[in-house]
Amino acid sequence: MTDASFVLTTRWQARGGRTRLAVQEEVRPDHARPWLIFIHGHNVDRAYALEQWRVLRRTLHVPAQLQVGLFLWPSDLWRNRTMSKLAYPAVTERAANVGRILASYLGPRNDRVILIGHSLGALVAVNAARELLPERQPLQAFVLLGAAIAVDDMTWPGEFHRVPLAGREAVGFCPEDRVLRSVFRPGQRFARLFRRASEAVGLHGEPREARDWLARRTRVSDHSYWRSEESAALVSEVLTAPPTGRAPDSWTLRDWPVPGWDVPG
């Protein structure tokens, strides 16, 4: 029904509610195979997250060896989605916490995981990546689509300035993104009192001067990256690109992403 090889969740209920303290496997993945995990954004209930995934899955072209699935989290703080929309400052804290919970679940297998984070789901992804760094291998890759992350946080002394956070980092952005323009900056002002509000990574793909990541401008002005074939094309590009910080002549597909993968067409 979900077109997913697996479904992971920290939700207790379909709409609103608290966050589970550990990831639950609604549909269990094969732990012997590499994973690609889609993480939805802010104010998305369970049904809407599954719908986003179904649409995105139809456009994805990935190796047969790669399992594809999604991660659900309660980004809609209340059952009333209109009220949840006003809770942006609170939900950013929840996204950070959920990222740490996801990192704990991924544990030692994180170097065989690719995260796709949409909107505030990108904040979940980078929090998971940072949590996994100190004592383990970095994530295999992450793809941030319309990322609701402050540019300042991705550069020193921001909380995600450490480079790299993943073996390959990629961002899809759109300067005309109406949702980020209308929601992100006001939300930043409430969430960061007495601090300068920063632009969203998803608006300009910055900070490219500080990070060796793959940045692609898109035409997704309505923020619906799960509907865009440009998103699927960026994922395919990441699957065949060299790791961050590696020269193109210093690697082969036998080295990365996973030995024996077939390159998607």
Disulfide bonds with the S-S distance in Angstrom:
none
